[in-house]
Amino acid sequence: MIQQFINSARLFWTKTDKYTIIVMLILIYCFTRLAIEYHYSDKDSLNQLLNNLIQFSGIFSAILITYIISKVFQIRQERLERAKEVIKIANKVTDFRRIARILANSYGFWNGKMKTKIDSDYQYLTFFDLHYWDYDNENKYPAELKELRSKYFEEESIPGADLYLAIKSFVSFEDKFGPIELYSQYDYDFTYTLEILENWSESHAANRLYYCFKYKRAAYKEAFDFTAIRKENKEEIEHLAGKIDSDKFTGKSFGEDLLADIGTDMDSFYLPRLYSLSYYNSLPLSPTLNFLLTILFLSILSGVLVPLLLTSLIIPLNAVILIANISVTILLLSLTYFMLKFKRILNAEIKL
C-alpha cells in the first residue's frame, strides 16, 4: 500500500497540483477552526456523526469498488485479446527464426574465411553490440567489448559478416543455441521477452536480409553461395515463408527476393508490432486506477474502519472527538482531491 501511495503521487503530481494543494491546505485550516469552535460535546451526537460517516463512505466506496473491478475486467479482456495476437505474431517470428537457423547451418552458403574469423575472433561480439549501441552511456560497456567492436569495424576482408551476426542473433540468444522449436514446424506458441524484441527491432537485424539480398545485391553477390543450400532446405524455407504470410509468399520460389521480402516484413511490421503488444500487456496498473485505489483506501480507512472502531470500543470522549475530527478531515481531503482530479481522470480514460 505504501508503494501505491508512491505511484499515485508520482503519476499525478504536476504543476497544476500546486493549486490543488493550496486549496486543500485552506480546507484543512477552515475545518480545524470550525472543529475547535463547533465540535460535538455529547456522545449521542458523535455516534450520529460516525454513523453518517459509515453510511456515506460505504456508498462512495462501493461505487469506487464497482468501477475499479469493472475496469480491471476490461483491462483483462483487452490483454487477452492482445495475447491472442501476440501468440499469432510470435509464431511467425519463430518461423522466421527457423529460416535463420537453416541459413546459419548452411555452411557452404557463407564465405568460409569470414565465418571462421567471426566464430573464432568475434565469438563474444553480437549484432546488437554493433548496431544497438548506447552511445550516451558507453561507460557501462566493458573495455574488452569496446576494443573488440572497434577491431571489427576496422576489418576489410569479412564479406557478409553483418548478415551472419544478424542471423545468429535470431538463432542464438539467452545462452541457447538451436532450441527445439527451431527444428520443428509445429507452432509452440513460444513468446519472447521485451528485451530480445527490443534488440531485434532497434538494431533492425531482420532488415539485413533486404540490405544484402536486394538493396546492395551487387556488392554482396560474391559473399553468399545460394547453390550450397540443399533442395530440402530451400523447400522448407518456402514452406515457412508461406506460414508467415500465405497470401504474399505461398508459391514464391526460394531466392534472394524471397529472403529480402521476408526480412523487410519482419523488420517493418512483425517485430515492432510484437514488441508493442507485449509491452502494453506488461504494463502495471494505470495512473487512474492507482489514484482511485488510493482514494478508496483513504475512504474505507477514515470513513468506515475508524468510525466502526470508535462505536465498538469504550474510549474516552475527548479521544473519540479527536479521532473523529481527524477521520472527517482525511475523508474531506480525499473527496476534495478526487473532485479536483475528476476531470483529469475522465481525460485519461478517453485518451487514445
C-alpha positions, 0 to 999 in steps of 0.5 A: 500500500505504501508503494501505491501511495508512491505511484499515485503521487508520482503519476499525478503530481504536476504543476497544476497540483500546486493549486490543488494543494493550496486549496486543500491546505485552506480546507484543512485550516477552515475545518480545524477552526470550525472543529475547535469552535463547533465540535460535538460535546455529547456522545449521542451526537458523535455516534450520529456523526460516525454513523453518517460517516459509515453510511456515506463512505460505504456508498462512495466506496462501493461505487469506487469498488464497482468501477475499479473491478469493472475496469480491471475486467476490461483491462483483462479482456483487452490483454487477452485479446492482445495475447491472442495476437501476440501468440499469432505474431510470435509464431511467425517470428519463430518461423522466421527464426527457423529460416535463420537457423537453416541459413546459419547451418548452411555452411557452404552458403557463407564465405568460409574465411569470414565465418571462421574469423567471426566464430573464432575472433568475434565469438563474444561480439553480437549484432546488437553490440554493433548496431544497438549501441548506447552511445550516451552511456558507453561507460557501462560497456566493458573495455574488452567489448569496446576494443573488440567492436572497434577491431571489427569495424576496422576489418576489410576482408569479412564479406557478409559478416553483418548478415551472419551476426544478424542471423545468429542473433535470431538463432542464438540468444539467452545462452541457447543455441538451436532450441527445439522449436527451431527444428520443428514446424509445429507452432509452440506458441513460444513468446519472447521477452521485451528485451530480445524484441527490443534488440531485434527491432532497434538494431533492425537485424531482420532488415539485413536480409533486404540490405544484402539480398536486394538493396546492395545485391551487387556488392554482396553477390560474391559473399553468399553461395545460394547453390550450397543450400540443399533442395530440402532446405530451400523447400522448407524455407518456402514452406515457412515463408508461406506460414508467415504470410500465405497470401504474399509468399505461398508459391514464391520460389526460394531466392534472394527476393524471397529472403529480402521480402521476408526480412523487410516484413519482419523488420517493418511490421512483425517485430515492432508490432510484437514488441508493442503488444507485449509491452502494453500487456506488461504494463502495471496498473494505470495512473487512474486506477492507482489514484482511485485505489488510493482514494478508496483506501483513504475512504474505507480507512477514515470513513468506515474502519475508524468510525466502526472502531470508535462505536465498538470500543469504550474510549474516552470522549475527548479521544473519540472527538479527536479521532473523529475530527481527524477521520472527517478531515482525511475523508474531506481531503480525499473527496476534495482531491478526487473532485479536483482530479475528476476531470483529469481522470475522465481525460485519461480514460478517453485518451487514445 
